[in-house]
């Protein structure tokens, strides 16, 4: 994407006006917010002024792609030249790759590199169709090892396996490569006869979580974990990270517990205004980030703050994503838009929002949100679910907390797959009430039906308010995320409406009014 004269003038005016001033790019401590930008040497070479824009924007780290889908489109020598320029301004530079290939157009600007090279074995889907990307064979792991060794030799210390490190082609799919090689390896490993292969495919299509599918999912996870470990140990001086896709988990070959202690870029999906503008788009995005944070510490967590195509996510929606990172206590925001830059005028909105988000994050860093509404993503959702969470409760103005197991209190919101486990007693409550949205004739103690729409959730909210003792909540029926940090007596409110809204936080006998701009967030001391 080349800037025309109008864009260049806008860019120059932004820098000259000081609109992007306020940050001094520098290393940050673990407790502070860091902002990363993914860009490439071709964009920097062809866009005069982009370097100065980045330097003045508040970005701490620039990530450069080196190896994409099996190709080297950017010479390492060019990357090193730009690295020296950024380091001269106090900005760190590191490397990212697309290690397995993406199953569809995800780069933009380089169509010749969208498919993996011919010497990489193609993946085979469950119906026997061949495809490019997100499949793993030994030759691919070995080639990625050579990339990491090249990165280490060039003096870089961090590398992200990006966009994405997974073995499912899309969210919600039960992944893995069904080629003859993997078929024979799987059947031999578990001692299954040939006839069980057809049964496995039938069970996967039916999303049946049984011993056969569980073994297939573990087999797929083992492949990805082993590849990651081989790459990591090949050059231990390079810290390796992985991008895990929206709600990425075991069904996609990502056994998240295997990557504790690694850099993890949490999964998001709302890359354009069509996806991000609805309230549920924003709560789904937050839900995924909160789920992945169960497996990574704040200091090692990175966001997937992405616009794609580059000009299809508005500045206001991209800035709104920064509040997701704050609420989930993800210390590193990573912004990208494929290989083309998002509109340079976005920085007029992003730069001040980054500054505000960093200040807010400093207040709540290390604190855990608590509340009666429980965020839960169970085994069935992770293993065979369709990645459609019951997330809209996050917009009801009631505090929430993240749980890995059913708790002893409050209301736990279940996906349809986790609800079926609860209804059949495979998932047992320790005291919490399971809230579900699926229309069903199944009834049971500890189960409560609430449709996933704001009106029904507001009705449910007012029903339970008398039971909330010593817990703050938003009085109004407006879409707002309410994160409650009792140890520091603060509430973070994220306004999910695009217009300025007035909210009132009720806490014990006190009411605290606050006005919040559209899609913005504020912290209130109680």
C-alpha positions in Angstrom: 0.0 0.0 0.0 1.6 3.2 -1.1 0.6 6.6 0.3 -0.6 9.2 -2.1 0.2 12.9 -1.7 -2.9 13.4 0.4 -2.0 10.6 2.8 1.6 11.8 3.1 0.4 15.4 3.9 -1.9 14.0 6.6 0.9 11.9 8.0 3.3 14.8 8.1 0.7 17.0 9.7 0.1 14.5 12.4 3.8 14.3 13.3 4.4 18.1 13.1 1.3 18.9 15.2 2.5 16.8 18.1 -0.7 14.8 18.0 1.3 11.6 18.4 3.5 12.9 21.2 3.2 11.7 24.8 5.2 8.5 24.8 8.9 8.1 24.8 9.7 4.7 23.2 11.7 2.8 25.6 12.0 -0.6 27.3 9.1 -1.2 29.7 9.0 -3.2 32.9 6.8 -6.3 33.4 4.2 -4.2 35.2 3.8 -1.7 32.3 2.0 -1.8 29.0 4.1 -2.4 25.9 2.8 -1.7 22.4 4.0 -3.6 19.4 3.5 -3.0 15.7 3.9 -5.6 12.9 5.2 -4.1 9.6 7.7 -5.0 6.9 10.6 -3.6 5.0 8.6 -3.2 1.7 6.1 -0.9 3.5 8.8 1.1 5.2 10.8 1.5 2.0 7.8 2.7 -0.1 6.1 5.0 2.5 8.2 8.1 3.3 7.5 9.3 6.8 6.2 6.0 8.2 9.3 5.5 10.2 8.9 8.8 11.9 5.2 8.1 12.5 6.1 4.8 14.3 8.8 6.5 16.4 6.3 9.2 17.6 3.3 6.8 18.1 4.2 5.2 21.4 5.2 1.9 19.9 7.9 0.1 21.9 8.6 -3.0 19.7 8.4 -3.5 15.9 8.0 -7.0 14.6 9.2 -7.8 11.1 8.2 -10.8 9.0 11.0 -12.9 7.6 9.6 -16.3 6.6 6.0 -16.5 5.2 4.3 -19.7 4.2 7.7 -21.3 3.2 9.1 -18.2 1.4 11.6 -15.4 2.2 10.0 -12.3 0.6 12.1 -9.8 2.6 15.9 -10.0 2.6 17.4 -10.3 6.0 19.9 -7.6 5.1 17.1 -5.1 4.6 15.5 -6.1 7.9 18.9 -5.5 9.6 19.2 -2.0 8.1 15.8 -1.0 9.4 16.5 -2.7 12.7 19.5 -0.4 13.3 17.4 2.7 12.5 14.7 1.7 15.0 17.2 0.7 17.7 18.8 4.1 17.3 15.4 5.6 18.4 15.1 3.2 21.4 12.6 0.8 19.7 13.2 -2.9 19.9 12.9 -5.0 16.7 12.0 -8.7 16.6 10.9 -11.3 14.1 7.7 -13.1 13.2 7.0 -15.9 10.7 4.0 -17.7 9.2 5.5 -21.2 9.9 2.8 -23.6 8.6 1.0 -21.5 6.0 -2.4 -20.0 6.3 -5.4 -21.8 4.8 -6.6 -18.7 3.1 -5.7 -15.2 2.1 -4.3 -13.6 5.2 -1.3 -11.6 4.0 -2.6 -9.0 1.5 -0.3 -7.5 -1.1 1.7 -10.7 -1.9 -0.7 -13.2 -3.6 2.3 -15.2 -4.9 3.1 -16.2 -1.3 -0.4 -17.2 -0.2 0.1 -20.9 -1.0 2.8 -23.0 0.6 5.7 -24.2 -1.6 5.5 -27.3 -3.7 8.0 -29.3 -1.7 5.8 -29.0 1.4 3.3 -31.9 1.6 -0.3 -30.7 1.3 -2.7 -31.2 4.1 -5.7 -33.5 3.6 -9.1 -32.7 5.1 -11.6 -35.2 6.5 -13.2 -35.6 3.1 -9.9 -36.3 1.3 -9.5 -32.9 -0.3 -5.9 -31.4 -0.4 -5.3 -27.9 0.9 -2.4 -25.5 1.6 -1.4 -24.5 5.1 -2.1 -25.5 8.7 -0.8 -29.0 8.3 2.5 -30.4 9.7 5.0 -32.8 8.3 8.7 -33.4 9.4 10.1 -31.4 6.4 8.1 -28.3 7.5 9.4 -28.5 11.1 13.0 -28.9 9.8 12.6 -25.8 7.5 11.3 -23.8 10.4 14.3 -24.9 12.5 16.6 -23.5 9.8 14.6 -20.2 10.0 15.1 -19.9 13.8 18.8 -20.6 13.4 19.0 -17.8 10.9 17.2 -15.5 13.2 19.6 -16.4 16.1 22.6 -15.9 13.8 21.3 -12.4 12.9 21.1 -11.3 16.5 17.4 -11.3 17.2 16.2 -12.7 20.5 12.4 -13.3 20.0 10.4 -15.0 17.3 6.6 -15.4 17.0 5.2 -18.3 15.1 2.3 -16.2 13.8 -1.0 -16.4 12.0 -1.4 -19.1 13.2 0.4 -21.9 14.9 -2.4 -24.4 14.7 -3.7 -27.5 12.9 -7.3 -26.5 12.3 -8.1 -24.4 9.2 -10.8 -22.3 10.9 -12.1 -21.7 14.4 -14.6 -24.3 15.5 -13.1 -27.1 13.4 -11.6 -30.3 14.9 -8.3 -30.2 13.1 -5.5 -32.5 12.0 -4.3 -33.8 8.7 -6.1 -36.9 7.4 -3.4 -38.0 4.9 -2.3 -41.6 4.5 0.8 -41.0 6.5 -1.0 -39.6 9.5 -3.7 -42.2 9.2 -1.2 -45.1 9.5 0.7 -43.3 12.3 -2.4 -42.8 14.3 -3.8 -46.3 13.9 -0.5 -47.9 14.7 0.1 -45.7 17.8 -3.2 -46.6 19.4 -3.5 -50.1 18.1 -6.7 -49.4 16.1 -7.8 -51.6 13.2 -8.4 -49.9 9.8 -12.1 -49.9 10.2 -11.9 -47.5 13.1 -10.6 -44.8 10.7 -14.0 -44.3 9.1 -15.6 -44.4 12.6 -13.2 -41.7 13.7 -14.2 -39.4 10.8 -17.9 -40.0 11.5 -17.4 -39.2 15.2 -15.5 -36.0 14.4 -18.2 -34.8 12.0 -20.7 -35.5 14.8 -18.5 -33.8 17.4 -18.6 -36.8 19.6 -16.2 -36.6 22.5 -15.3 -40.3 23.1 -12.1 -42.3 23.5 -11.5 -42.4 19.7 -11.8 -38.7 19.1 -10.0 -37.8 22.3 -7.0 -39.9 21.1 -7.1 -38.2 17.7 -7.1 -34.8 19.3 -4.2 -35.7 21.6 -2.4 -37.2 18.6 -2.8 -33.9 16.8 -1.7 -31.9 19.9 1.4 -34.0 20.3 2.4 -33.2 16.7 2.2 -29.5 17.2 3.8 -29.5 20.7 6.7 -31.7 19.5 7.3 -29.4 16.6 7.3 -26.3 18.9 9.7 -28.0 21.3 12.1 -29.1 18.4 12.1 -25.5 17.2 12.6 -24.0 20.6 15.5 -26.3 21.6 17.2 -25.8 18.2 18.2 -22.2 19.2 17.5 -21.7 22.9 18.9 -18.2 22.7 15.7 -17.2 20.8 12.6 -16.9 22.9 9.8 -18.6 20.9 6.1 -17.5 21.0 3.0 -18.7 19.3 -0.2 -17.2 18.0 -3.1 -19.4 19.0 -6.2 -18.3 16.9 -9.6 -17.2 18.2 -10.6 -19.6 21.1 -7.7 -21.8 19.9 -7.5 -25.0 22.0 -7.1 -28.8 21.8 -9.5 -29.2 18.8 -7.1 -27.0 16.8 -4.0 -29.0 18.0 -3.2 -26.5 20.6 -2.9 -28.0 24.1 -2.5 -24.7 25.8 -1.1 -26.2 29.0 1.9 -27.4 27.0 2.9 -23.8 26.4 3.0 -22.4 29.9 6.0 -20.2 30.2 6.0 -19.3 26.5 5.0 -16.1 24.8 1.4 -16.5 23.7 -0.5 -14.2 21.3 -4.1 -14.7 22.4 -6.8 -15.3 19.8 -9.2 -12.8 18.4 -11.5 -12.8 15.3 -13.2 -9.5 14.9 -10.9 -8.0 12.3 -13.4 -5.6 10.5 -16.2 -3.3 11.4 -18.9 -5.8 10.4 -17.6 -8.3 13.0 -16.5 -5.9 15.7 -19.3 -3.4 15.7 -22.1 -5.6 17.3 -22.0 -5.8 21.1 -21.6 -9.6 20.9 -18.7 -9.2 18.5 -16.9 -7.3 21.3 -17.9 -9.7 24.1 -16.9 -12.7 22.0 -13.5 -11.1 21.4 -13.1 -10.4 25.1 -14.3 -13.9 26.0 -11.5 -15.4 23.9 -8.8 -13.2 25.4 -10.0 -14.0 28.9 -10.0 -17.8 28.2 -6.4 -17.8 26.8 -5.2 -15.7 29.8 -5.9 -18.8 32.0 -2.7 -20.3 30.4 -0.3 -17.4 30.2 1.0 -14.9 32.6 0.3 -11.2 31.9 3.9 -10.5 31.2 4.1 -13.2 28.5 0.7 -12.4 26.9 0.3 -10.5 23.7 -2.9 -9.4 22.0 -4.0 -10.0 18.4 -5.0 -6.5 17.8 -5.7 -6.9 14.1 -7.4 -5.2 11.2 -7.9 -7.2 8.0 -8.3 -6.2 5.3 -6.1 -3.3 6.4 -8.7 -0.6 5.8 -11.8 -2.5 7.0 -11.5 -1.9 10.7 -12.2 1.7 11.7 -9.9 3.6 14.0 -12.5 3.7 16.8 -13.0 -0.1 16.7 -9.2 -0.7 16.6 -8.8 1.6 19.6 -11.6 -0.2 21.4 -9.6 -3.4 21.2 -7.0 -1.8 23.4 -9.5 -2.0 26.3 -9.9 -5.7 25.8 -6.1 -6.0 26.4 -6.5 -3.9 29.6 -9.4 -5.8 31.0 -7.7 -9.2 30.4 -4.4 -7.8 31.8 -2.5 -8.6 28.7 0.7 -6.6 29.1 1.7 -6.5 25.4 -0.5 -5.1 22.7 0.5 -6.3 19.2 -1.1 -4.4 16.3 -1.1 -5.7 12.7 -3.0 -5.7 9.4 -1.5 -8.3 7.1 1.3 -6.9 5.0 -0.3 -3.6 4.2 -0.5 -0.9 6.9 -3.9 0.2 8.3 -4.7 3.8 7.4 -2.0 6.2 8.8 -4.7 8.5 10.0 -5.8 5.8 12.5 -2.8 6.9 14.6 -4.6 10.1 15.5 -7.1 8.0 17.4 -4.7 5.2 18.5 -1.9 7.2 20.0 -4.0 9.0 22.7 -5.9 5.8 23.4 -2.7 3.9 23.8 -1.5 6.6 26.3 -4.8 6.3 28.3 -4.8 2.5 28.2 -1.3 2.4 29.5 -2.2 4.6 32.4 -5.4 2.6 33.2 -3.5 -0.7 32.9 -0.9 0.5 35.4 -3.7 0.8 38.0 -5.2 -2.7 37.6 -2.1 -4.7 36.5 -1.8 -7.8 38.6 -5.4 -7.5 40.0 -7.9 -10.2 39.3 -11.5 -9.3 38.4 -14.0 -10.8 40.8 -17.8 -11.2 40.6 -20.9 -13.4 40.6 -21.0 -13.9 36.9 -18.5 -16.7 35.9 -16.6 -16.9 32.6 -16.1 -20.6 31.9 -14.9 -22.6 28.8 -15.0 -26.3 29.6 -13.5 -29.5 28.2 -16.3 -30.2 25.6 -16.0 -26.6 24.3 -12.2 -27.0 24.0 -12.2 -30.4 22.5 -15.2 -30.7 20.1 -17.2 -27.4 20.4 -18.1 -25.0 17.7 -16.4 -22.0 19.3 -19.6 -20.1 19.8 -19.5 -18.9 23.4 -22.3 -17.6 25.6 -20.5 -14.3 26.0 -23.1 -11.5 26.1 -23.4 -11.7 29.9 -20.1 -9.7 29.9 -22.2 -6.7 28.6 -24.8 -6.8 31.4 -23.0 -4.4 33.9 -22.4 -7.2 36.5 -18.9 -8.0 37.7 -17.4 -11.3 36.5 -14.5 -13.6 37.1 -12.6 -16.2 35.1 -12.9 -19.8 36.2 -11.2 -23.0 35.1 -13.6 -25.3 37.0 -17.2 -24.8 38.3 -17.2 -22.7 41.4 -19.2 -22.8 44.6 -21.2 -19.7 44.0 -22.6 -17.3 41.4 -23.9 -18.0 37.9 -21.7 -19.8 35.4 -22.6 -19.2 31.7 -22.2 -22.3 29.5 -21.8 -22.8 25.8 -24.2 -25.3 24.3 -21.6 -28.1 24.4 -20.7 -27.5 28.1 -24.5 -27.3 28.9 -25.0 -30.8 27.4 -22.4 -32.0 29.8 -24.1 -30.3 32.7 -27.5 -31.7 31.7 -26.1 -35.2 31.6 -24.2 -34.8 34.9 -20.8 -35.1 33.1 -20.2 -31.5 34.4 -21.1 -31.1 38.0 -21.8 -27.9 39.9 -20.1 -27.3 43.2 -22.7 -24.7 44.1 -22.8 -22.4 41.1 -25.9 -22.1 39.0 -25.3 -23.1 35.4 -26.9 -20.6 33.0 -27.6 -21.9 29.4 -29.2 -20.5 26.3 -29.9 -23.7 24.3 -33.6 -24.5 23.9 -34.2 -27.9 25.3 -36.6 -30.1 27.2 -33.9 -31.2 29.6 -34.4 -29.9 33.1 -32.3 -30.3 36.2 -31.4 -28.8 39.5 -28.8 -26.0 39.3 -29.7 -25.2 35.6 -31.2 -21.9 34.5 -32.3 -21.0 31.0 -31.6 -17.4 29.8 -31.7 -16.6 26.1 -28.5 -14.8 24.9 -29.9 -11.4 24.1 -29.5 -8.2 26.1 -33.2 -7.8 27.1 -33.4 -11.2 28.7 -30.0 -10.7 30.3 -31.1 -7.4 31.8 -34.3 -9.0 33.1 -32.1 -11.7 34.7 -29.8 -9.0 36.1 -32.6 -7.3 38.0 -33.8 -10.6 39.3 -30.5 -11.3 41.0 -29.5 -7.8 42.1 -31.2 -8.3 45.6 -28.7 -11.2 46.1 -25.6 -9.1 45.4 -24.2 -8.2 48.8 -21.2 -5.9 48.8 -20.8 -6.2 45.0 -20.9 -3.2 42.7 -23.1 -3.2 39.5 -24.3 -0.8 36.9 -27.9 0.3 37.4 -28.8 1.2 33.8 -29.7 -1.4 31.2 -27.0 -0.4 28.7 -24.2 -2.6 27.2 -21.2 -2.1 29.4 -18.5 -4.4 30.8 -18.0 -4.0 34.5 -14.7 -5.4 35.9 -14.5 -5.3 39.7 -11.2 -5.3 41.6 -12.1 -5.5 45.3 -8.5 -5.4 46.7 -8.0 -1.9 45.3 -11.7 -0.9 45.4 -11.9 0.0 41.8 -14.3 -0.7 38.9 -13.3 -0.6 35.3 -16.2 0.2 32.9 -16.0 -0.3 29.2 -18.8 1.4 27.3 -19.8 -1.0 24.4 -22.0 1.6 22.7 -20.6 3.9 20.0 -22.2 7.0 21.6 -21.3 8.7 24.9 -23.4 7.1 27.7 -24.1 7.9 31.4 -23.8 5.1 33.9 -24.4 4.8 37.6 -22.4 2.3 39.7 -24.3 1.1 42.7 -22.1 -0.1 45.6 -23.7 -0.8 48.9 -25.6 2.4 49.7 -23.6 4.7 47.4 -24.2 5.6 43.8 -21.3 6.8 41.5 -22.4 8.4 38.3 -19.9 8.5 35.3 -20.0 9.6 31.7 -18.0 7.5 29.2 -17.3 8.3 25.6 -18.4 5.8 22.9 -16.3 2.6 23.0 -14.1 4.1 25.7 -13.3 3.0 29.3 -12.9 4.6 32.7 -11.8 3.5 36.1 -13.9 4.4 39.2 -12.7 4.3 42.8 -15.3 3.0 45.2 
